[in-house]
Amino acid sequence: MSAKGRPEREYRSAQRKGDPLSIVDNRKAYHDYFIEEKFEAGLALEGWEVKAIRAGRAQLKEAYVIVKDGQIKLIGAHITPLSTASTHVHPDPTRTRALLLHKSEISRLVGQVERAGYTLVPLNLHYSKGRVKLDVGLAKGKKQYDKRATIKEREWAREAQRLIRNRTGSARTRGAA
């Protein structure tokens, strides 16, 4: 079994195709922000962090992305070290990690964040071609009424699906009788 309890075979096939295999999603980001654009960034990780991520011990819940000295950093992401980690390495679960992007992407993000009032949010930690990557969203904050409207739309869509399912289900039972 691989991360998140998936069979190893499924992990390898997704890895071969180059499809991203999700490790952790930050669902709260979609609730709190309008995501305008997504960027895939590499992460500068230590060996014990990669092992812990493969074991599914990563959290993005309270993480955020900042621009500091022309670099983009991930702060607050929690990677719980394995108990079998090396004895000479003292792991820090919430250390600041550098994100690896092209220089043109970094300058574009810096401009958007500083001038246009956007913020950077970590969205998804995943594997891409065997490497751990992070989707970073260029986002604007939602107001409280926007959040309520989103919840209302989601509930209405769920209710509509339920009504359609019940209508087609009752038609099947009448035809069978």
Solvent accessible surface area in square Angstrom, and as a share of the most:
residue,aa,sasa,rsa
1,M,173,0.77
2,S,23,0.15
3,A,8,0.06
4,K,113,0.48
5,G,47,0.45
6,R,55,0.20
7,P,57,0.36
8,E,60,0.27
9,R,184,0.67
10,E,80,0.36
11,Y,19,0.07
12,R,127,0.46
13,S,37,0.24
14,A,16,0.13
15,Q,52,0.23
16,R,182,0.66
17,K,146,0.62
18,G,21,0.20
19,D,68,0.35
20,P,88,0.56
21,L,18,0.09
22,S,29,0.19
23,I,3,0.02
24,V,24,0.14
25,D,73,0.38
26,N,9,0.05
27,R,200,0.73
28,K,116,0.49
29,A,3,0.03
30,Y,100,0.38
31,H,60,0.27
32,D,30,0.16
33,Y,66,0.25
34,F,89,0.37
35,I,42,0.21
36,E,94,0.42
37,E,60,0.27
38,K,117,0.50
39,F,17,0.07
40,E,87,0.39
41,A,0,0.00
42,G,11,0.10
43,L,19,0.10
44,A,40,0.31
45,L,39,0.19
46,E,76,0.34
47,G,53,0.51
48,W,25,0.09
49,E,0,0.00
50,V,48,0.27
51,K,134,0.57
52,A,0,0.00
53,I,0,0.00
54,R,88,0.32
55,A,55,0.43
56,G,37,0.35
57,R,97,0.35
58,A,10,0.08
59,Q,107,0.48
60,L,4,0.02
61,K,147,0.62
62,E,144,0.64
63,A,10,0.08
64,Y,110,0.42
65,V,8,0.05
66,I,53,0.27
67,V,41,0.24
68,K,111,0.47
69,D,136,0.70
70,G,49,0.47
71,Q,93,0.41
72,I,1,0.00
73,K,43,0.18
74,L,3,0.01
75,I,41,0.21
76,G,22,0.21
77,A,4,0.03
78,H,62,0.27
79,I,6,0.03
80,T,52,0.30
81,P,30,0.19
82,L,46,0.23
83,S,114,0.74
84,T,120,0.70
85,A,30,0.23
86,S,51,0.33
87,T,131,0.76
88,H,150,0.67
89,V,52,0.30
90,H,164,0.73
91,P,43,0.27
92,D,73,0.38
93,P,39,0.24
94,T,67,0.39
95,R,59,0.22
96,T,64,0.37
97,R,1,0.00
98,A,29,0.23
99,L,8,0.04
100,L,105,0.52
101,L,27,0.13
102,H,136,0.61
103,K,176,0.75
104,S,80,0.52
105,E,48,0.22
106,I,31,0.16
107,S,70,0.45
108,R,113,0.41
109,L,0,0.00
110,V,31,0.18
111,G,9,0.09
112,Q,56,0.25
113,V,40,0.23
114,E,125,0.56
115,R,201,0.73
116,A,47,0.36
117,G,57,0.55
118,Y,41,0.16
119,T,49,0.29
120,L,6,0.03
121,V,9,0.05
122,P,0,0.00
123,L,1,0.01
124,N,31,0.16
125,L,5,0.02
126,H,3,0.01
127,Y,5,0.02
128,S,15,0.10
129,K,156,0.66
130,G,19,0.19
131,R,172,0.63
132,V,14,0.08
133,K,51,0.21
134,L,0,0.00
135,D,26,0.14
136,V,0,0.00
137,G,0,0.00
138,L,3,0.02
139,A,0,0.00
140,K,83,0.35
141,G,50,0.48
142,K,26,0.11
143,K,125,0.53
144,Q,105,0.47
145,Y,139,0.53
146,D,34,0.18
147,K,39,0.17
148,R,146,0.53
149,A,47,0.37
150,T,41,0.24
151,I,63,0.32
152,K,149,0.63
153,E,120,0.54
154,R,113,0.41
155,E,99,0.44
156,W,161,0.56
157,A,55,0.43
158,R,130,0.47
159,E,63,0.28
160,A,27,0.21
161,Q,108,0.48
162,R,104,0.38
163,L,85,0.42
164,I,90,0.46
165,R,151,0.55
166,N,92,0.47
167,R,163,0.60
168,T,63,0.37
169,G,24,0.23
170,S,49,0.31
171,A,51,0.40
172,R,170,0.62
173,T,90,0.53
174,R,175,0.64
175,G,68,0.66
176,A,92,0.71
177,A,123,0.96
